[in-house]
Amino acid sequence: MFSLNFVHLDRSEGGSSMLNGSVEVMLHRRLVWDDKLGAHEALNETAYGEGLVVRGRHILLLEPPALSAGYHRVGSQRLYMHPLATYAVTQQAYAEYSVAYRQTWSALADQLPLNVHLLTLDQSGPKDYLVRVEHYFELFEDDTYSQPVTLDLQSIFQSIGTINNTVELTLGANFELEKLQRLNWTTSSRESSFVDIAGM
């Protein structure tokens, strides 16, 4: 049994599945008259005297349900976070350029686990860094990669020096996590808003 895992896109698009076994993706919509479906105007976007055309990539994954999350999560990261190559013209010969400028450098001294993504590495002071890592698999989504992960930050970031102190912050990086006090309430049906993540 296979499930339609995901259609990976490189831009936002509309999509639906009107019937079992069917997928409909709206690449681009252009109408030269009002279709009377709510816009109250023609969707006739033009540039340089021609109608706009959208071209993108679509990657269709068909995998068994038990394996689909692994392909979907990792594939999404590779599609959206791929390196962007940029080039510039220089008057220097390569030998001179390679002496004057560093050719390669990475803050990471070791690879991160497959299910962990380095979201932010930002230097906020001479010896202060904001590091965000995300475990991008949902709970119970994959037998292997949904499990908790332990990281040795000193081993991973040894190229930038010795870590003397760490402060865990909230996701917005504007508040210390140990000082955070979430509000808990009970609904009219006697259900609590509290979720014990550690006990899951």
C-alpha positions in Angstrom: 0.0 0.0 0.0 1.4 3.4 -1.0 0.2 6.8 0.1 0.7 10.1 -1.6 3.2 11.5 0.7 3.6 15.0 -0.5 4.0 17.2 -3.5 7.1 19.2 -2.8 6.9 22.7 -4.3 9.4 25.5 -4.6 6.7 28.2 -4.2 3.2 28.6 -2.7 0.5 27.1 -4.8 -3.1 26.0 -4.4 -3.9 22.3 -4.4 -6.6 19.8 -3.5 -7.8 16.3 -3.9 -11.4 16.2 -5.1 -11.5 12.4 -5.6 -9.6 9.5 -4.1 -6.5 8.9 -6.0 -6.4 12.3 -7.6 -4.3 15.4 -7.0 -5.0 18.8 -8.4 -2.3 21.6 -8.2 -3.1 25.1 -9.5 0.1 26.3 -11.2 -1.1 29.7 -12.3 -4.5 31.2 -12.7 -5.1 33.9 -15.4 -8.5 35.0 -16.5 -9.2 37.9 -18.9 -12.8 38.2 -17.5 -14.3 38.1 -14.1 -15.3 34.5 -13.3 -17.9 35.6 -10.8 -16.3 33.5 -8.0 -15.5 36.3 -5.6 -12.6 38.5 -7.0 -15.0 40.9 -8.8 -12.3 41.6 -11.3 -10.3 39.8 -14.0 -7.2 38.1 -12.8 -5.1 39.3 -15.7 -1.7 40.0 -14.2 0.8 41.2 -16.8 4.4 42.4 -16.9 6.3 43.8 -19.9 3.1 43.6 -22.0 2.7 39.8 -21.5 0.7 37.7 -19.1 2.6 36.4 -16.1 3.9 32.9 -16.3 4.9 30.9 -13.2 7.4 28.1 -13.6 8.4 25.9 -10.7 9.5 22.5 -9.6 7.2 19.7 -8.4 8.5 16.6 -6.7 5.9 13.9 -6.2 6.7 11.3 -3.5 4.9 7.9 -3.3 6.0 5.9 -0.3 4.4 3.5 2.2 2.8 5.4 5.1 5.4 4.1 7.6 8.2 5.6 5.6 6.5 8.7 4.2 7.5 11.1 7.0 11.2 10.4 6.6 11.1 11.1 2.8 8.8 14.1 3.3 10.8 15.9 6.1 14.2 15.3 4.7 13.2 16.0 1.1 11.6 19.3 2.2 14.8 20.4 3.9 16.9 19.6 0.9 14.5 21.4 -1.5 14.0 24.6 0.6 17.4 24.9 2.3 19.7 24.0 -0.6 22.9 26.1 -1.0 22.5 29.1 -3.2 25.5 29.6 -5.5 26.5 33.2 -6.2 29.2 34.6 -8.4 31.0 37.9 -8.9 33.6 39.1 -11.5 37.0 39.9 -10.0 40.1 41.4 -11.5 42.4 39.1 -9.5 43.9 35.9 -10.7 42.7 32.9 -8.8 46.1 32.4 -7.1 46.0 36.0 -5.7 42.3 35.7 -4.8 42.8 32.4 -2.9 45.6 34.0 -0.8 43.6 37.1 0.0 40.3 35.5 0.9 39.2 32.4 2.8 37.8 29.8 0.4 35.9 27.5 2.7 34.8 27.7 6.3 32.1 26.0 8.4 31.1 26.7 12.0 30.2 23.0 12.3 33.0 20.7 13.2 30.7 17.6 13.0 27.5 16.7 11.1 24.2 17.2 12.8 21.8 14.2 13.1 19.5 13.8 10.1 16.5 14.9 12.0 18.1 18.1 13.4 18.4 21.3 11.4 20.6 24.3 12.3 18.1 27.1 12.0 20.1 30.0 13.3 23.8 30.7 14.0 24.0 34.5 14.7 26.9 36.3 16.4 25.3 38.9 18.7 28.6 40.0 20.4 32.3 39.3 20.5 31.7 36.0 22.4 28.0 35.7 22.2 26.1 33.5 19.7 22.4 32.8 19.2 22.1 29.2 18.2 18.7 27.7 17.1 18.4 24.0 16.3 15.2 22.4 15.4 14.1 18.8 15.6 11.8 18.9 12.5 10.0 15.5 12.9 6.7 15.4 14.7 5.9 13.2 17.7 5.2 9.6 16.6 5.7 10.5 12.9 8.6 8.2 12.3 9.8 5.2 14.4 13.4 6.3 14.3 13.6 10.0 13.5 10.8 11.2 15.9 12.8 10.1 18.9 14.5 12.7 21.1 18.1 13.7 20.1 20.9 14.7 22.4 23.5 17.2 21.0 27.0 18.1 22.2 27.1 21.7 21.3 30.8 22.0 22.2 31.8 19.2 19.9 29.7 20.6 17.0 30.8 24.3 17.4 34.4 23.7 18.5 35.6 25.9 15.6 34.3 29.0 17.2 35.8 28.4 20.7 35.0 27.0 24.1 31.5 27.3 25.4 31.6 28.7 28.9 27.9 29.3 29.5 24.6 28.6 27.9 21.2 30.1 28.4 18.1 28.4 26.9 15.7 30.9 25.4 12.2 30.7 24.1 11.7 30.3 20.4 11.6 34.0 19.9 15.0 34.3 21.6 13.8 37.2 23.7 13.0 35.4 27.0 14.8 32.9 29.2 13.0 29.6 29.1 13.4 28.9 32.9 11.5 32.2 33.6 8.6 31.4 31.3 5.3 30.6 33.1 2.6 29.5 30.7 -1.1 30.1 31.6 -3.1 26.9 32.2 -6.8 26.8 32.2 -9.7 24.4 32.2 -12.4 24.4 29.5 -16.1 24.1 30.2 -15.8 20.4 29.4 -13.2 20.1 32.2 -10.2 19.6 29.9 -6.9 21.2 30.8 -4.7 23.2 28.5 -1.6 21.7 30.1 0.4 19.3 27.9 3.1 17.2 29.5 5.6 17.0 26.6 8.2 15.1 28.8 5.7 12.4 29.6 4.7 11.7 26.1 
